[in-house]
C-alpha cells in the first residue's frame, strides 16, 4: 500500500484527529536533512544519509521532494521558519536598537549551541556551486531579514535617524553582519566578541541621540541633511 493511501486509512490520534503519515514523513525528512548537514557536512549529505538519519526509506526522499537539492531547499526554509517562530515573541517586544542587539546575542549563542550555525555554514558552502541551494538559502535568510526590518522600523521610529536610514538596506546589512559574525566566531571568538561590542557602542550612541531634547534633535537632523546633500553632490 502506498504512503498516500496509508494516510487515508490511518487511525485517529488523540482528540479524534487523524495523523497524516505523509506529513509526518516529510517532517522527518526535513529535520533529517538539517541534522545530516550538521553532523556530516554538505559533501556527505545524500538521499541515503538523509534517509538513514530520518529513519525512513531512501525512496521517500524522491517521492516527497523529487531531488536531494529540492529537499535541502525545503529544509532550509523549514529550519528558518522554526527558529524564527521561537524568537518571534521576543522580537515583538523589542523597542530599541540596544534591545535588538541583546536579542541578537541570545540568538547567536542559542543557534551556535543548537548546531544551526553549522547548518548555515554548510548551506552557504553548498550554495556556491549549487544554484538551487543558493536560492533556497537566500530565501531562508530573507525570512530573518524581513523580521529584522520590521523590528528596526519600530526601533528607529521617532528618532533623529528614522528619516535618514534606509531600513531595508540596514536590515540586509545587519543580517549579513550577523551571519558573518556567527561563522567568524568559530575561528576567532575574541574577535567576534569585539565586533559585537562595537555594535553595542553604536546602539548606545543611537540611544543618546534619541534622548536629546527637541532643539538638539532638530540640530542633529539638520546636520544629517546637510551631510546627505554633500554626499549626493
Buried (B, 14 or more C-beta within 10 A) or exposed (E): EEBEEEBEEBEEEEEEEEEBBBEBBBEBBBBBBBBBBBBBBBEEBBBEBBBEBBEBEBEBBEBBBEEBBBBBBBBBBBBBEEBBEEBEEEBEEBEBBBBBBBBBBEBBEBBBEEBBBBBBBBBBBBBEEBEBBBEBBBEBBBBBBEBBBBBBBBBBEEBBBBEBBEBEEBBBEBBEBBBEBBBBBEEEEEEBEEBBEEBBEEBEEBEEBBEBEEEEBEEBBEEBEEEEEEEEE
